Amino acid sequence: MVVEVRLYATLRRYTTIPNGVIIVDVPDGSTVLDLVETMKIDPAEIHLIMINGVGCDLDRTVNSGDRIGLFPPVGGG
């Protein structure tokens, strides 16, 4: 199944796409953690996960067509 992943801030380094929006094909029944591991992203770098605008955890199952936003911890001052 195909999902849209939006990588924000420092997580954009995991793609060569400048706007950080990529399409990823994952097996049916995949969780956010499965998706993150497929993309070779360290789960410890993710502070906030949004699926279709709703916050969730790494154990949430994703569905075909979902829009998944991955955000790192906020830094700066």
Short mmCIF file of the C-alpha atoms (twelve columns), coordinates in Angstrom:
data_MODEL
# 
_entry.id   MODEL 
# 
loop_
_atom_site.group_PDB 
_atom_site.id 
_atom_site.type_symbol 
_atom_site.label_atom_id 
_atom_site.label_alt_id 
_atom_site.label_comp_id 
_atom_site.label_asym_id 
_atom_site.label_seq_id 
_atom_site.Cartn_x 
_atom_site.Cartn_y 
_atom_site.Cartn_z 
_atom_site.pdbx_PDB_model_num 
ATOM 1  C CA . MET A 1  0.000  0.000  0.000  1 
ATOM 2  C CA . VAL A 2  1.102  3.549  -0.627 1 
ATOM 3  C CA . VAL A 3  1.343  6.297  2.011  1 
ATOM 4  C CA . GLU A 4  2.555  9.890  1.862  1 
ATOM 5  C CA . VAL A 5  5.276  10.778 4.352  1 
ATOM 6  C CA . ARG A 6  6.136  14.363 5.232  1 
ATOM 7  C CA . LEU A 7  9.484  14.814 6.932  1 
ATOM 8  C CA . TYR A 8  9.977  18.045 8.856  1 
ATOM 9  C CA . ALA A 9  13.050 20.029 9.914  1 
ATOM 10 C CA . THR A 10 16.118 17.859 10.578 1 
ATOM 11 C CA . LEU A 11 14.334 14.670 9.453  1 
ATOM 12 C CA . ARG A 12 14.441 15.922 5.853  1 
ATOM 13 C CA . ARG A 13 18.011 14.684 5.651  1 
ATOM 14 C CA . TYR A 14 16.539 11.194 5.160  1 
ATOM 15 C CA . THR A 15 15.391 12.136 1.641  1 
ATOM 16 C CA . THR A 16 16.761 13.952 -1.365 1 
ATOM 17 C CA . ILE A 17 13.363 15.546 -2.059 1 
ATOM 18 C CA . PRO A 18 13.705 19.250 -1.083 1 
ATOM 19 C CA . ASN A 19 10.191 19.664 0.346  1 
ATOM 20 C CA . GLY A 20 10.450 16.454 2.402  1 
ATOM 21 C CA . VAL A 21 7.259  14.910 0.964  1 
ATOM 22 C CA . ILE A 22 7.733  11.368 -0.312 1 
ATOM 23 C CA . ILE A 23 5.560  8.438  -1.317 1 
ATOM 24 C CA . VAL A 24 6.434  5.141  0.356  1 
ATOM 25 C CA . ASP A 25 5.137  1.668  -0.462 1 
ATOM 26 C CA . VAL A 26 4.749  -0.518 2.650  1 
ATOM 27 C CA . PRO A 27 3.097  -3.912 3.190  1 
ATOM 28 C CA . ASP A 28 -0.513 -4.071 4.413  1 
ATOM 29 C CA . GLY A 29 -0.734 -4.068 8.201  1 
ATOM 30 C CA . SER A 30 2.424  -1.975 8.647  1 
ATOM 31 C CA . THR A 31 2.779  0.255  11.683 1 
ATOM 32 C CA . VAL A 32 4.432  3.655  11.819 1 
ATOM 33 C CA . LEU A 33 7.456  1.918  13.353 1 
ATOM 34 C CA . ASP A 34 7.627  -0.469 10.379 1 
ATOM 35 C CA . LEU A 35 7.479  2.537  8.041  1 
ATOM 36 C CA . VAL A 36 10.199 4.405  9.945  1 
ATOM 37 C CA . GLU A 37 12.450 1.334  9.914  1 
ATOM 38 C CA . THR A 38 11.862 0.896  6.158  1 
ATOM 39 C CA . MET A 39 12.997 4.503  5.684  1 
ATOM 40 C CA . LYS A 40 16.048 3.835  7.907  1 
ATOM 41 C CA . ILE A 41 15.104 6.608  10.340 1 
ATOM 42 C CA . ASP A 42 16.114 6.247  13.989 1 
ATOM 43 C CA . PRO A 43 12.814 6.231  15.945 1 
ATOM 44 C CA . ALA A 44 14.570 8.136  18.760 1 
ATOM 45 C CA . GLU A 45 14.782 11.138 16.399 1 
ATOM 46 C CA . ILE A 46 10.995 11.372 16.110 1 
ATOM 47 C CA . HIS A 47 9.167  13.452 18.684 1 
ATOM 48 C CA . LEU A 48 5.717  13.815 17.112 1 
ATOM 49 C CA . ILE A 49 3.779  11.668 14.639 1 
ATOM 50 C CA . MET A 50 0.643  12.872 12.877 1 
ATOM 51 C CA . ILE A 51 -1.547 10.701 10.661 1 
ATOM 52 C CA . ASN A 52 -4.089 12.683 8.673  1 
ATOM 53 C CA . GLY A 53 -3.714 15.538 11.156 1 
ATOM 54 C CA . VAL A 54 -4.199 13.434 14.299 1 
ATOM 55 C CA . GLY A 55 -1.383 12.636 16.731 1 
ATOM 56 C CA . CYS A 56 -0.447 9.005  17.246 1 
ATOM 57 C CA . ASP A 57 2.303  6.635  18.407 1 
ATOM 58 C CA . LEU A 58 4.775  4.375  16.628 1 
ATOM 59 C CA . ASP A 59 2.511  1.341  17.122 1 
ATOM 60 C CA . ARG A 60 -0.364 2.813  15.074 1 
ATOM 61 C CA . THR A 61 -1.244 0.850  11.925 1 
ATOM 62 C CA . VAL A 62 -1.126 2.886  8.715  1 
ATOM 63 C CA . ASN A 63 -3.668 2.640  5.906  1 
ATOM 64 C CA . SER A 64 -3.327 3.140  2.187  1 
ATOM 65 C CA . GLY A 65 -3.508 6.834  1.330  1 
ATOM 66 C CA . ASP A 66 -2.605 8.067  4.828  1 
ATOM 67 C CA . ARG A 67 -0.617 11.293 5.161  1 
ATOM 68 C CA . ILE A 68 2.016  10.778 7.839  1 
ATOM 69 C CA . GLY A 69 3.935  13.695 9.319  1 
ATOM 70 C CA . LEU A 70 7.131  13.012 11.240 1 
ATOM 71 C CA . PHE A 71 8.547  15.793 13.417 1 
ATOM 72 C CA . PRO A 72 11.826 15.902 15.378 1 
ATOM 73 C CA . PRO A 73 12.117 17.510 18.816 1 
ATOM 74 C CA . VAL A 74 12.071 21.291 18.633 1 
ATOM 75 C CA . GLY A 75 15.388 22.968 19.275 1 
ATOM 76 C CA . GLY A 76 16.693 26.469 19.441 1 
ATOM 77 C CA . GLY A 77 15.839 29.363 21.624 1 
# 
